[in-house]
Structures are given as structure tokens and as C-alpha cells.
Amino acid sequence: MTDCKSLSGSGDANINQVLYGSGFGADYVANYALETFGASRIEGGGSASLKPDSCHVSKSVSTIGSSETFSELYGTLGGDFAGVASGVLDGDLTTYQSFATDQSVSAIQNVHADGEEAVAYSEAEDAKGNWAGTNAVMEDGTMKSVQTAMTGNSASASQYSEMMAEHGYATSYAQDVDGNTAWAFAHMGDYDGMGNLKTDQGAEAGNSASAGQHSEIEADYGLVESLAWDADGNSAWTGTYVEDFDGEGSLVTYQEAEAGNSAFADQHSEVDGDRGGARSEAEDADGNRVQTDVEMENGIFETFQAAGTVDDGTVAAQLTFAEAERGMAYSWAWDDVGNFAEVGAGMEGGTLTTLQEAVAGNSADAFQYSNIEGDFAWAYCEAEKPNDGYYARVENLVIRNASLSLRGSAFANFSEATASQRTWAEGDFNRMRANSSTKSLEFVGNGSCESDLRAWTNVTGEDVEAIILKCVVG
């Protein structure tokens, strides 16, 4: 059977419609609801095609000048569920929604809203208990969103949303029946109400949970993050942000997160603004933790980052380029018994390129390959076993006309802490240091210097050394 309806007028409307079918072992229900208050114009229509074991329902509505409009369409087939909804406060809303059942259930909506506040979301849950959803929220502006929800042998949801507003938010999420969970989130804020957020997001839950996004922000403030945690307590997170109070900050990021028998998150991000940063971190069920970061002021950076849990611990890595007034990148590892290792590099008034990695699991290990140019450059490697007093650190500092290239590492386990750094440095002032638990060494010069710094502390003792391979006084 088929059904067609239309709606036209103004003022208030409250409509509810239920469609159902039963046959061939497939029972379904479809529900549609519309509420609007004080609209200066209401236009709408819909159609339905029903069979005993399947259906297709579509609805559309457009309201202008309403104090509130809310439209939803959802339904079930057996134990599977899918639905979409959208609404606006003090504004205009146009939405097209559809729902279909066959071997699975699906729901789709296309929304355009302009007002004080608008919301759109989609949800799906399969008969096993896997669920997924998306939502988009806008304040004081306009929003366009296309969203889907689907269930079959899994649950999935997706959205493509664009907002020009004072604030905008978008989220996608999924959780499987075992408790593996993944989220993707984007937030934009702009004080003159002209911020832009574009995001393409998706989430799925079946034998695992995953979420991902491609998001772009131009605004005073932007934050984008993705995270996952599995049923065993492993977790991973990645995120990036930008701040620029002239309203010219920009952020572009590709992110994904997944949880199953482990957790993983990664990102590729480009940021331009007064301040910006990116971070990826992971922690396993035993307490092994890793983190990798980049921070920037008044400039740009591009970073590839990843963090996750593996069979015997956690790992995080980044490949980063920054050009800024100030920039810094660092990575650290902390294992479940307190061993710690960290590497870092930074600059002022120049550029920083670095490849870093941190690993935790029965030990803590970190390394870096870095190249720095600027007014000021520094780099360090540090390892520590706090409970036993083992400590080692090496560092290099160059001031004015600075150039610093290095390869460095830090390592700590149950019996030792070691740090080393092979450097080539050039500048008006060059200081090298190596420190163990109670010993220290310092070399100061200018011009260019190639050196090998080492420090260690273990059960047999400790030492520091600086091997000057080549030095030319400026």
C-alpha cells in the first residue's frame, strides 16, 4: 500500500504518524513526529510505501520564523533500530527525512537550519546491542547537515555538517556489545558569530568500535579530538586545537580512533594561528602510558601523530614541522613500574622539524631526530627510575643565529637510566650539559660544534661525558 500527505499553513502544528507491517517473519514499525510553534509559514509533505515485510517512508517540512520546530523519523525491524531528528529554536528549518526497512533498517536526513539554536542527530542500534550515532549543534548562525544511521550485522552512523555560527559542535560515536567505544568530536567558537566548521564524520560498531573525521575550522577557537577505549581498559586519544582572537585561525585535521582488543588513534593536522597544539596519547590496562605533543605560538605547524596499545605496552610517535615565533615538540613514556623517558626539542623565531617516538612496557624508551633553525634552539633527552634514584639527562642549547641537528634517545628499566644525544650545533652561544644522579658536566662555546653527549646511572654507578668530535670557534 502507499500513502501520501501534504501540509500547508502557519501557526502551530503537532503531527504524529505510526506505520507498521507484519509478515514473513519480519515485523517493522515506523514513527514520524512534527511539532512547531508560532511559524509564519509551514510547508510539508510525505509519502510511504508499505509491504508486509518492508517499508519506505519519506517526510519533508519547512518552517519559517517559528519559536520552535522539531521533526523526527525513526523505526524498528525486529531488534534493529535507526532514526534521525532535527530542530531549531527561534528560526527557520528545512528538513528531508527518510526511513527504510528491508534486510536492515536505515534512516537519512538532510537539514538546513538558521536560528538561535539548531540540532540534528542520527542513531542506530542493532539487535545484538551495537550502537552508533552522530549529532550536530549550532548556536546563533546557520547549519547544513546530512546524516545517516544504519543497522544490519553492525550499527553505523555518519554526518557531513557545515556551520557558520558563533558556536558549532559535531560528534560521532560508536560502542559495540562488548563495550569497545570510539568517539570523534569537533568544536568551533567565534565571538563575532562568523566562525566556520566543516566536518565529515563516521562511526561504526560491530566486533569493534571505530570513529573518524575530516574536519576544517576557521574561527577564534577550534578543538578537534578522537578517542577510543576497549573493554579491557586500553585507551588512545588524539586531538588538536587552534586559537586566534583576530578570527583568522585555521585548523584542518584527519583523525581516526578504533578499539577492539587494543586501542589506537591517529591524526594528520595543519594549524595556523596565534596558538595551536596537537597531542596523541595511549594507556594500556597495566598502566603503561605514552604521549607525544607539539605546541606553537604565532605561526603554523603540520603534524602526523599516532598512539596506541600493543601486546606488551604502548607506543606514540609524531612527525612534525613547525614555523613560528615559538615551537616545541616532546614525547614521553612511563611504564607500569615508574620508569620514565622523555625527549624534546624547541625553538624561537624559526623552524622545527622532528621525528619522535615513545614506547612503554617493562621499560620506558624515547628517541628523536630533530633539525632546528632560529633565534633560539634547544633539545634534551631524559630518563629516570624515581623509585631507585636512577637519573640521566643530556641537553643542548644554542642562542642567536642558531642551528641544531641531533639524534637522541633516553631509556629506563629496572636496572638503569641512560640518555644520549649526538648533535651538530652552530650559533653565537652553545651550551651542552650532561647530568646523572649526582654528577654533571657542562661545555660552553660559540661557532660550530659536533658532539656526543652521554649520561647514565645504574646499579654499578654513574657517569657523564661529552665527546667533542669537531669544534670550530666562531
Backbone torsions as a table, in degrees:
resi	resn	phi	psi	omega
1	MET	NA	158.5	178.6
2	THR	-127.4	158.5	-177.5
3	ASP	-147.7	134.2	177.2
4	CYS	-133.5	139.0	178.9
5	LYS	-142.3	156.4	176.0
6	SER	-138.0	159.7	-176.2
7	LEU	-141.3	134.7	178.8
8	SER	-153.6	140.8	177.6
9	GLY	153.0	-151.1	179.2
10	SER	-152.8	171.8	178.5
11	GLY	93.2	-130.7	-176.3
12	ASP	-109.7	152.2	174.7
13	ALA	-148.7	141.8	177.2
14	ASN	-141.4	108.1	-173.0
15	ILE	-126.6	134.3	174.6
16	ASN	-135.1	134.5	-179.6
17	GLN	-139.9	134.7	178.6
18	VAL	-124.4	129.3	178.1
19	LEU	-123.7	139.0	-178.7
20	TYR	-149.2	160.2	178.5
21	GLY	-150.3	158.3	-179.1
22	SER	-150.0	128.8	178.2
23	GLY	168.6	150.0	176.6
24	PHE	56.9	29.2	178.1
25	GLY	78.3	8.9	-178.5
26	ALA	-122.4	105.1	178.5
27	ASP	-101.9	133.5	179.9
28	TYR	-134.4	158.3	174.5
29	VAL	-140.0	135.6	174.6
30	ALA	-123.8	132.7	-177.5
31	ASN	-124.3	132.9	175.5
32	TYR	-126.4	138.4	178.3
33	ALA	-142.2	139.9	176.3
34	LEU	-138.1	130.8	172.1
35	GLU	-131.5	132.6	174.1
36	THR	-145.9	147.0	-176.0
37	PHE	-132.4	130.2	172.0
38	GLY	67.2	26.8	-179.2
39	ALA	-74.4	137.7	175.1
40	SER	-76.0	-22.5	174.1
41	ARG	-152.1	139.5	176.4
42	ILE	-130.4	126.5	174.6
43	GLU	-134.2	138.7	179.5
44	GLY	-167.9	171.3	177.9
45	GLY	-173.0	173.1	179.6
46	GLY	-171.9	166.0	177.9
47	SER	-146.3	160.0	178.6
48	ALA	-145.8	139.5	173.8
49	SER	-123.8	117.1	-170.8
50	LEU	-118.6	135.6	169.8
51	LYS	-124.8	165.4	-179.5
52	PRO	-57.9	-32.9	-174.5
53	ASP	-114.6	4.9	-179.3
54	SER	-161.0	164.3	179.1
55	CYS	-155.2	159.8	169.3
56	HIS	-137.6	122.9	-177.1
57	VAL	-125.5	133.9	175.6
58	SER	-133.8	141.8	-179.5
59	LYS	-139.0	145.2	174.5
60	SER	-138.4	147.3	177.6
61	VAL	-152.1	146.1	175.6
62	SER	-136.8	123.2	177.5
63	THR	-124.0	144.2	179.4
64	ILE	-123.2	133.1	173.2
65	GLY	67.8	26.6	-179.3
66	SER	-84.2	151.8	172.9
67	SER	-75.4	-27.2	176.0
68	GLU	-161.9	134.3	171.7
69	THR	-136.0	136.3	178.2
70	PHE	-142.2	129.8	-178.5
71	SER	-132.4	134.5	178.4
72	GLU	-143.1	150.5	177.9
73	LEU	-143.4	123.5	-177.4
74	TYR	-152.4	165.3	178.8
75	GLY	-171.6	177.6	-176.8
76	THR	-135.2	153.2	169.6
77	LEU	-136.5	111.0	-171.8
78	GLY	60.4	-122.8	177.7
79	GLY	-98.8	4.2	179.2
80	ASP	-89.0	143.8	-177.4
81	PHE	-134.9	142.1	171.4
82	ALA	-150.0	144.3	-179.9
83	GLY	-161.4	158.9	176.7
84	VAL	-136.8	154.7	178.7
85	ALA	-156.4	154.1	177.2
86	SER	-155.1	156.1	-179.2
87	GLY	-162.3	165.8	178.8
88	VAL	-144.1	148.5	171.4
89	LEU	-114.6	132.0	177.4
90	ASP	49.3	61.4	-180.0
91	GLY	-176.6	-158.0	-176.7
92	ASP	-114.6	145.6	179.3
93	LEU	-140.7	130.9	169.7
94	THR	-126.8	124.8	-177.7
95	THR	-142.9	139.2	171.7
96	TYR	-116.1	129.0	-176.6
97	GLN	-131.9	143.1	176.8
98	SER	-141.5	154.4	179.7
99	PHE	-141.6	138.2	-178.4
100	ALA	-143.8	146.6	173.0
101	THR	-127.3	142.5	170.9
102	ASP	-151.0	-107.5	170.7
103	GLN	-81.8	-12.5	178.7
104	SER	-143.4	-177.6	174.9
105	VAL	-122.1	145.8	179.6
106	SER	-146.1	151.9	176.9
107	ALA	-140.3	141.8	-177.6
108	ILE	-138.3	144.4	171.1
109	GLN	-143.6	149.9	175.0
110	ASN	-124.9	117.6	-168.6
111	VAL	-123.0	138.4	167.2
112	HIS	-131.8	123.5	-176.8
113	ALA	-133.6	146.9	178.6
114	ASP	-142.2	115.3	-178.4
115	GLY	175.3	-165.5	180.0
116	GLU	-70.8	-37.7	177.9
117	GLU	-154.1	141.2	177.9
118	ALA	-141.2	151.9	-179.5
119	VAL	-143.1	146.0	172.9
120	ALA	-146.6	139.5	178.7
121	TYR	-152.2	159.2	176.2
122	SER	-134.9	150.1	-178.8
123	GLU	-144.4	147.9	176.3
124	ALA	-147.1	142.4	174.6
125	GLU	-147.5	128.9	-179.9
126	ASP	-91.0	176.5	-174.1
127	ALA	-66.6	-19.8	179.8
128	LYS	-83.5	-16.7	-177.4
129	GLY	106.5	3.4	170.8
130	ASN	-71.5	137.3	-179.7
131	TRP	-140.4	155.3	-179.5
132	ALA	-152.6	155.4	-179.7
133	GLY	-164.3	166.3	173.2
134	THR	-137.3	156.5	168.6
135	ASN	-151.2	152.5	176.6
136	ALA	-135.6	134.9	-178.3
137	VAL	-133.4	135.5	179.6
138	MET	-129.2	143.5	175.3
139	GLU	-124.8	127.0	175.8
140	ASP	54.3	70.5	178.7
141	GLY	172.8	-148.5	179.6
142	THR	-125.4	153.8	-179.8
143	MET	-145.9	137.7	169.3
144	LYS	-122.6	137.1	-178.5
145	SER	-151.2	133.8	170.6
146	VAL	-116.0	123.7	-173.6
147	GLN	-132.3	149.1	177.9
148	THR	-135.7	155.6	172.8
149	ALA	-144.7	137.6	-175.4
150	MET	-150.6	143.1	173.7
151	THR	-132.3	148.0	174.3
152	GLY	-158.5	-104.1	170.4
153	ASN	-90.5	4.9	176.6
154	SER	-155.9	-179.9	175.9
155	ALA	-123.7	135.3	-179.8
156	SER	-141.0	154.6	177.2
157	ALA	-150.3	149.7	179.7
158	SER	-148.3	161.3	174.0
159	GLN	-153.9	147.7	163.8
160	TYR	-121.8	116.6	-174.1
161	SER	-128.6	140.8	174.1
162	GLU	-126.9	135.5	179.6
163	MET	-137.0	137.7	167.2
164	MET	-123.3	104.4	-167.0
165	ALA	-162.8	177.8	173.5
166	GLU	-73.2	-40.3	176.0
167	HIS	-139.4	145.0	175.2
168	GLY	-144.6	141.9	-178.5
169	TYR	-136.8	143.2	174.6
170	ALA	-145.9	136.8	-177.1
171	THR	-140.4	142.0	169.4
172	SER	-131.6	143.2	-172.0
173	TYR	-151.2	154.4	178.9
174	ALA	-153.5	147.8	175.0
175	GLN	-147.2	129.7	177.7
176	ASP	-89.4	176.0	-173.1
177	VAL	-65.4	-21.8	179.0
178	ASP	-85.0	-9.3	-179.7
179	GLY	102.2	0.3	172.6
180	ASN	-65.3	131.7	-169.3
181	THR	-134.3	143.6	176.5
182	ALA	-142.9	143.5	-179.2
183	TRP	-136.2	149.8	168.7
184	ALA	-133.8	134.0	-171.5
185	PHE	-141.6	140.0	175.1
186	ALA	-137.4	138.7	-180.0
187	HIS	-138.1	134.5	177.1
188	MET	-127.7	139.4	175.3
189	GLY	-138.5	138.4	-179.5
190	ASP	-147.7	130.2	-170.1
191	TYR	-77.8	-20.7	176.2
192	ASP	-100.2	10.0	173.2
193	GLY	74.8	21.2	-177.5
194	MET	-119.2	20.5	177.8
195	GLY	-71.0	152.6	-179.1
196	ASN	-123.7	134.4	174.6
197	LEU	-132.7	126.5	171.3
198	LYS	-124.6	131.2	-179.0
199	THR	-146.4	137.8	175.0
200	ASP	-118.9	109.5	-171.2
201	GLN	-126.7	155.0	174.5
202	GLY	-154.1	155.4	178.5
203	ALA	-148.8	146.9	-179.0
204	GLU	-148.9	143.7	176.8
205	ALA	-133.3	130.1	175.5
206	GLY	-150.0	-102.5	171.7
207	ASN	-85.5	-1.4	174.9
208	SER	-155.6	-178.3	177.4
209	ALA	-129.5	137.2	179.6
210	SER	-141.7	151.7	176.2
211	ALA	-148.5	144.9	-179.6
212	GLY	-151.6	165.1	-179.4
213	GLN	-160.3	151.8	164.6
214	HIS	-120.0	111.1	-174.1
215	SER	-124.5	142.9	176.9
216	GLU	-130.1	133.5	-178.3
217	ILE	-133.4	135.2	168.2
218	GLU	-129.5	108.2	-171.7
219	ALA	-172.6	177.0	173.4
220	ASP	-64.0	-33.5	-175.5
221	TYR	-147.1	139.3	175.0
222	GLY	-146.8	141.1	177.4
223	LEU	-139.3	129.5	177.4
224	VAL	-133.5	131.5	-178.3
225	GLU	-148.0	153.7	176.1
226	SER	-138.9	141.3	-177.0
227	LEU	-148.2	158.6	179.1
228	ALA	-150.5	145.9	171.2
229	TRP	-144.7	141.2	-177.0
230	ASP	-98.4	177.5	-175.2
231	ALA	-69.1	-17.1	-179.3
232	ASP	-91.0	-4.8	179.6
233	GLY	101.2	4.7	172.7
234	ASN	-78.3	142.4	-177.7
235	SER	-143.7	153.8	176.4
236	ALA	-147.1	146.2	-176.5
237	TRP	-145.7	142.7	172.3
238	THR	-140.4	142.5	-178.0
239	GLY	-159.6	159.0	176.8
240	THR	-146.9	153.4	-178.7
241	TYR	-144.0	162.2	174.2
242	VAL	-143.0	144.9	172.2
243	GLU	-132.8	134.4	176.4
244	ASP	-159.1	105.8	-170.1
245	PHE	-83.5	3.7	166.6
246	ASP	-88.7	0.2	178.2
247	GLY	77.1	19.6	-177.5
248	GLU	-114.4	9.2	179.3
249	GLY	-68.2	144.1	179.0
250	SER	-136.3	147.6	-179.3
251	LEU	-145.0	128.7	174.0
252	VAL	-129.2	126.8	-175.7
253	THR	-146.1	143.1	168.9
254	TYR	-113.5	124.5	-176.4
255	GLN	-137.2	153.3	171.8
256	GLU	-151.4	153.7	177.6
257	ALA	-145.3	143.6	-177.8
258	GLU	-147.1	142.4	177.5
259	ALA	-133.9	132.3	175.0
260	GLY	-148.2	-104.8	170.1
261	ASN	-88.8	7.3	177.3
262	SER	-158.4	-178.1	178.0
263	ALA	-133.0	142.7	-176.0
264	PHE	-147.7	143.7	175.0
265	ALA	-149.4	142.9	176.7
266	ASP	-147.7	166.9	179.4
267	GLN	-154.8	152.4	165.3
268	HIS	-126.4	115.2	-171.0
269	SER	-132.0	146.6	172.1
270	GLU	-127.5	130.0	-174.4
271	VAL	-133.4	139.7	177.3
272	ASP	-139.0	119.7	-178.7
273	GLY	177.5	-175.1	175.5
274	ASP	-67.5	-38.7	175.6
275	ARG	-143.6	149.0	177.0
276	GLY	-163.9	159.3	179.5
277	GLY	-163.6	163.1	176.3
278	ALA	-145.6	145.9	-178.2
279	ARG	-147.4	144.4	170.9
280	SER	-134.4	138.2	-176.2
281	GLU	-148.0	157.6	178.5
282	ALA	-149.1	150.9	175.9
283	GLU	-145.4	132.5	178.7
284	ASP	-95.0	176.8	-175.1
285	ALA	-65.5	-20.4	179.7
286	ASP	-87.7	-9.3	-179.9
287	GLY	100.0	7.4	172.4
288	ASN	-72.5	127.9	-173.2
289	ARG	-128.9	143.6	175.0
290	VAL	-140.2	154.4	179.5
291	GLN	-154.7	143.2	173.7
292	THR	-133.9	137.7	-171.2
293	ASP	-137.9	154.0	163.3
294	VAL	-137.7	139.1	177.0
295	GLU	-130.3	144.3	-176.9
296	MET	-144.1	146.4	172.6
297	GLU	-128.1	131.2	175.7
298	ASN	53.0	65.7	179.9
299	GLY	179.2	-151.1	-178.6
300	ILE	-134.9	157.4	167.3
301	PHE	-152.2	156.9	172.2
302	GLU	-130.8	134.3	-176.1
303	THR	-142.2	140.9	166.9
304	PHE	-110.8	121.9	-177.3
305	GLN	-135.2	152.0	175.4
306	ALA	-153.4	148.3	176.1
307	ALA	-149.8	144.1	-179.9
308	GLY	-170.5	174.9	177.8
309	THR	-106.0	145.0	178.4
310	VAL	-125.7	-176.9	-173.8
311	ASP	-58.4	-37.6	-174.7
312	ASP	-118.0	22.4	177.8
313	GLY	157.8	-145.9	-176.6
314	THR	-135.8	158.2	179.2
315	VAL	-147.3	143.4	175.3
316	ALA	-140.4	147.0	-178.5
317	ALA	-151.1	155.4	173.8
318	GLN	-148.1	147.6	168.3
319	LEU	-122.7	114.7	-167.0
320	THR	-134.3	140.8	169.2
321	PHE	-125.7	132.0	177.9
322	ALA	-134.4	139.0	172.4
323	GLU	-130.4	113.0	-167.8
324	ALA	-164.7	172.3	172.0
325	GLU	-65.5	-38.9	173.7
326	ARG	-143.0	143.6	177.1
327	GLY	-154.1	146.1	-180.0
328	MET	-150.9	142.8	174.9
329	ALA	-134.9	137.7	178.9
330	TYR	-150.5	157.5	179.2
331	SER	-142.6	141.0	179.8
332	TRP	-142.5	158.1	178.6
333	ALA	-134.0	141.4	-180.0
334	TRP	-140.0	114.5	-177.7
335	ASP	-87.9	179.8	-170.3
336	ASP	-73.1	-8.4	177.3
337	VAL	-113.2	9.0	172.6
338	GLY	100.0	3.5	173.2
339	ASN	-68.2	138.8	-172.7
340	PHE	-135.5	138.0	174.8
341	ALA	-143.0	140.9	-178.1
342	GLU	-147.8	143.2	171.5
343	VAL	-129.9	150.3	179.9
344	GLY	-157.8	157.0	178.2
345	ALA	-149.5	146.1	-178.6
346	GLY	-154.1	168.8	-179.5
347	MET	-156.1	165.2	168.9
348	GLU	-130.9	136.0	176.6
349	GLY	61.5	49.9	-178.0
350	GLY	-174.2	-144.5	-177.1
351	THR	-129.0	151.4	178.2
352	LEU	-137.1	127.3	172.7
353	THR	-124.9	127.2	-175.3
354	THR	-147.6	142.4	169.5
355	LEU	-117.3	121.1	-174.6
356	GLN	-134.3	153.0	175.5
357	GLU	-148.4	146.3	175.6
358	ALA	-135.7	137.5	-177.4
359	VAL	-134.3	134.5	177.2
360	ALA	-131.7	133.4	178.2
361	GLY	161.5	101.2	-173.6
362	ASN	66.6	-2.1	175.0
363	SER	-170.2	173.6	174.8
364	ALA	-125.1	131.1	-173.9
365	ASP	-140.3	136.4	177.2
366	ALA	-146.7	146.1	175.0
367	PHE	-147.1	165.2	178.4
368	GLN	-152.3	149.5	165.8
369	TYR	-121.9	117.7	-172.7
370	SER	-135.7	145.0	172.7
371	ASN	-130.4	128.7	-172.8
372	ILE	-133.3	136.6	172.8
373	GLU	-132.9	138.2	177.7
374	GLY	164.6	-169.3	175.6
375	ASP	-73.3	-25.2	-172.2
376	PHE	-151.3	131.6	-178.9
377	ALA	-141.1	142.0	176.2
378	TRP	-152.0	158.2	177.1
379	ALA	-156.0	150.6	-178.7
380	TYR	-149.0	159.0	171.3
381	CYS	-137.9	133.4	-173.2
382	GLU	-142.8	139.3	176.2
383	ALA	-136.5	147.7	-175.9
384	GLU	-155.3	140.3	167.2
385	LYS	-120.7	89.0	-169.0
386	PRO	-58.7	-39.0	-174.5
387	ASN	-64.0	-28.8	-178.3
388	ASP	-109.1	1.5	176.6
389	GLY	79.4	10.5	178.0
390	TYR	-76.3	134.1	-177.6
391	TYR	-152.3	141.2	175.5
392	ALA	-153.7	138.4	179.5
393	ARG	-151.9	137.6	171.0
394	VAL	-129.7	148.6	-178.2
395	GLU	-155.1	157.9	178.8
396	ASN	-139.2	133.6	-178.4
397	LEU	-128.9	130.8	178.1
398	VAL	-129.9	131.5	-176.4
399	ILE	-122.1	134.8	177.8
400	ARG	65.0	128.7	-178.2
401	ASN	49.8	45.2	-168.4
402	ALA	-86.1	137.9	171.0
403	SER	-140.4	128.2	-175.1
404	LEU	-143.1	122.7	174.2
405	SER	-123.0	140.6	-174.0
406	LEU	-158.3	160.2	167.7
407	ARG	-130.7	123.6	-175.3
408	GLY	-142.1	159.8	179.4
409	SER	-151.5	160.0	176.0
410	ALA	-144.0	144.4	-174.8
411	PHE	-151.0	137.6	175.6
412	ALA	-143.2	136.5	173.8
413	ASN	-142.1	-157.8	-173.4
414	PHE	-67.6	-17.0	-173.1
415	SER	-124.0	-8.5	-175.1
416	GLU	-160.5	164.1	169.9
417	ALA	-135.1	127.4	-178.8
418	THR	-134.3	150.5	176.0
419	ALA	-145.6	141.0	178.8
420	SER	-148.2	153.9	-178.3
421	GLN	-154.2	117.3	174.8
422	ARG	-97.7	120.0	-170.8
423	THR	-131.1	151.3	163.9
424	TRP	-124.0	121.3	-173.9
425	ALA	-131.0	145.1	176.7
426	GLU	-145.0	135.2	179.2
427	GLY	170.4	-179.6	-179.2
428	ASP	-73.7	-25.0	178.7
429	PHE	-144.8	129.0	-176.9
430	ASN	-133.0	121.9	179.0
431	ARG	-125.0	129.4	176.7
432	MET	-117.3	139.2	179.2
433	ARG	-136.3	147.5	171.8
434	ALA	-137.9	130.6	-177.3
435	ASN	-134.1	134.4	167.3
436	SER	-111.8	-162.9	-173.7
437	SER	-57.6	-43.3	-178.8
438	THR	-130.5	-3.9	-179.1
439	LYS	-107.9	151.8	177.7
440	SER	-147.6	155.1	179.3
441	LEU	-144.7	140.3	179.4
442	GLU	-140.9	138.6	176.0
443	PHE	-129.3	130.8	-178.8
444	VAL	-125.1	135.2	177.9
445	GLY	-162.0	-170.3	173.7
446	ASN	-142.1	176.4	-174.7
447	GLY	85.3	-137.0	-179.3
448	SER	-121.2	146.8	-176.9
449	CYS	-152.3	131.0	172.2
450	GLU	-107.3	127.7	-171.2
451	SER	-144.1	164.0	176.0
452	ASP	-131.4	110.3	-177.9
453	LEU	-102.5	138.5	178.9
454	ARG	-144.0	145.9	174.3
455	ALA	-149.6	143.1	178.6
456	TRP	-154.6	152.7	173.4
457	THR	-143.1	129.9	177.4
458	ASN	-150.0	-166.4	-174.3
459	VAL	-67.0	-20.3	-179.5
460	THR	-94.5	-11.6	-179.7
461	GLY	149.7	-150.6	-177.9
462	GLU	-158.4	162.5	177.5
463	ASP	-166.0	162.1	173.5
464	VAL	-138.1	150.2	176.9
465	GLU	-157.0	151.4	175.0
466	ALA	-131.3	109.8	178.4
467	ILE	-95.3	113.5	-179.8
468	ILE	-88.8	107.0	-175.8
469	LEU	-81.6	-37.4	178.7
470	LYS	-159.5	132.9	-177.5
471	CYS	-143.2	128.0	177.1
472	VAL	-122.5	115.7	-177.4
473	VAL	-73.0	133.0	-178.5
474	GLY	-80.0	NA	NA
